[in-house]
C-alpha cells in the first residue's frame, strides 16, 4: 500500500511476437511480455521435447514462432497457443 492506496497491477498475456511495453513517467520503459521464437533456447527445447524440429532458426525451417494462435499444421510438434502471463505492480 502506498499513500493509503492499495497496490495496483497490470496483467499481460501474449503468444508469439506481440510485444508489450509499459512506458513510465520518467521516460523509461519495461518490456511486459516475452518473445516466443527460435532465438529463445527454452522455447526451442520445449518444441524439441514435443517432437518438433528447429533448423535455420525456425520450426521445421519455416515458422519463426514457437507459440502461435494459428499455424495448425505444427500444433502436434510443440508449437502451442498457451500464453505467458505476467503480473506487474504499478
N, C-alpha and C positions, 0 to 999 in steps of 0.2 A: 504494500500500500504506500502510495506517495502523495503527500499533501492531503491526506484524508480521503483519497480516492482509491478505489480498488484497482488492481492491475488490469490492464487491457492486453488482449492478444490478437494476433493476426494468424490465421491458419491458411496454409497454402498446400496445394497438391498439384503435381504435374506428372505428365507422361511424355517422353520423347524429348523434343528440342525446344520446348516452350519455356523460356527463362523468365523468372520473376525477380524484380529488384525492388527494394524499399529505399526511397530517397529520403534522407534525413534532413532536418532543418539546417544542420551545419554544412550541407552540400555533399556529404559523403553518402555512399550507398552500400547496401548489403545485398548480396545475392541470396534470394529466399527460395531457391529451388536447386535441383541437381540435374545436370545433363545426363541423358541416358543414351550413350553412344559407345562405339567401339574403342574410344580413347580411354575409357574407364576400365581398368583391369578387373574390378569387382563385377561389373556388368558383363564383361567378356567371359569371365569364369562361370557366372550364372548361366549364360547361354550355352556354353560348352557342356556343363553338367546336365543340361536338358537335351543334349544330342545335337545341338546346333554347331555349325562350323563358322569360324571367323577368319577371313583372309582378305587381303587388300584393304584392311581397315573397315570391313563391312561384314554383316551377317550373310553367309553364303555368297560373299563377294558382291552383293547388290544393295543391301539395306544398311544404311549407316546407323540407324537407331536400334537400340536393344529393348526399348519399350515403345509400344505404339498402339493406338486405339484401332487402327485399320490393319492392313497387311496380314490378312487372314492366312495366307499361304505359309507363313513361317511361325504361326502360333504353336504348333506342335514341337518346335525346335528352340524353345527358350525365349522367343520374343513375346513378352507379356503386356497386358494393358493395366497392370496393377500400378497405381501411382505411388510416388514417395510423398509422404505427408509431413509437413514441418510446422512447428509452432514457434512463433516469435513474439516476445513480450515487447510492447511499445510503451 
